[in-house]
Amino acid sequence: MQKLKLNDEVVVIAGKDKGKTGKVAKLNFKKSTVLIEGVNIVKKAVKPTQENPQGGIFEVERPIHISNVAVVSPKTKKATRVRIENKDGKNVRVAVACGSVLN
């Protein structure tokens, strides 16, 4: 079972976007990166193409390392670590800070 899943509410704990929160849009466990909506936005120069004849400079979201994010606790609304516990024969994710179950 993974400690981080799609659509989890996470907070950035290190880097230029420290303190920003957002939902997980993409996970790449091979590269240990995560793409968060509205976080780590960079400017990218794009050449003109048939779909985009104008070209220009666009702002795009880039992935950040998984170690630089933490799950937001549903009770306290603060960053927390995640523990995996066995409840009624099923593994569930539990926030370490407050003990609430993450879905």
Protein Blocks (a to p, Z undefined) as FASTA:
>chain_A
ZZbdehiacddfedjkgoiacddfbdcfknopacdehiaiacddddddfklmngpadddd
ddddfklpccddfklopacddddddeehiacdddfklopacZZ
